[in-house]
Amino acid sequence: MAKIIVEVMLKPEILDPQGQAVASALPRLGFTFAKSVRQGKRFEIEVDGDPTPAQMAEVEKAAETLLSNPVIETYVVKVEK
Amino acid sequence: MSFRVGVVTFPGSLDDRDAARAVEMAGGTAVPLFHASDDLKEVQAVVLPGGFSYGDYLRCGAIARFAPIMNSIVTAASHGFPVLGICNGFQVLCESHLLPGALTRNSNLHFLCRDQKLKIENTNTVWTSGFKPGQEIVIPLKNGEGSFQCDDETLKMLESEGRVIARYVDFDPNGSRNLIAGISNERGNVVGLMPHPEHAIESLTGPSTDGLTFFTSALQQLVGR
């Protein structure tokens, strides 16, 4: 069974206070590696068998209309086996 | 004859009753509308109330946008039908692309509840026509995701076309671009506002009665049609 993954991130120019909060919490725990942190969303969509091109096109459309808001976010669609 | 103003209830709406009450106090007849029906029940304007439609899952307003009632509202709005979106209703209007931009997490990450001073910037919309230009009002602001964001081009367009209808004064509550508290569409029939006018209609329960003017403005405009 394959999984279609949709990852949604805020556009770089959109303020991400959640990511900033994570970035400022890291050094408090002794983690000093992070220059900055951006937080996003990941959707795992299960389909039967390998996804067909038609299914992928539908996922693409869903990612653009529902899973992400193109005003503030970008998305990437990929398949995991 | 009193005008019929619909108030939509989504699963998770909180302020639908207060909005209906504000409509009645302004002299209109409040008509409850339900998210799952596409029937506008012959109302002459609609209020999308505050709350947490669909639990704010995914993004605030993202799922409410696909409710059957929204199809009817989006179609009607494009023909000049007056729509006011308050708080979550504003978020729904942005997700529906009736208004540009998006509301994101408050810059300080806190849910905020305060009496907020606003400056009314545009009195040419259906919902703000009863204010004086530049009038300052105080109404409650209560949200976690009220930071208005858009790209530079959209911001320039909103400012140059005078579509910012209200701005935060004295205090920046959430990091909104240009301190924007509310905007309108090009025609001025669709208005989105983060703070809550429906909670400021009586001195007993609100910080002022300034909020009532949003509702009386719309009813006055309907008389003129």
HADDOCK unambig.tbl for C-alpha pairs under 7 A between the chains (distance, minus, plus):
assign (segid A and resid 17 and name CA) (segid B and resid 107 and name CA) 5.57 0.50 0.50
assign (segid A and resid 17 and name CA) (segid B and resid 108 and name CA) 6.89 0.50 0.50
assign (segid A and resid 17 and name CA) (segid B and resid 109 and name CA) 6.46 0.50 0.50
assign (segid A and resid 66 and name CA) (segid B and resid 62 and name CA) 6.83 0.50 0.50
assign (segid A and resid 71 and name CA) (segid B and resid 101 and name CA) 6.23 0.50 0.50
assign (segid A and resid 71 and name CA) (segid B and resid 102 and name CA) 6.75 0.50 0.50
assign (segid A and resid 71 and name CA) (segid B and resid 150 and name CA) 7.00 0.50 0.50
assign (segid A and resid 72 and name CA) (segid B and resid 102 and name CA) 6.91 0.50 0.50
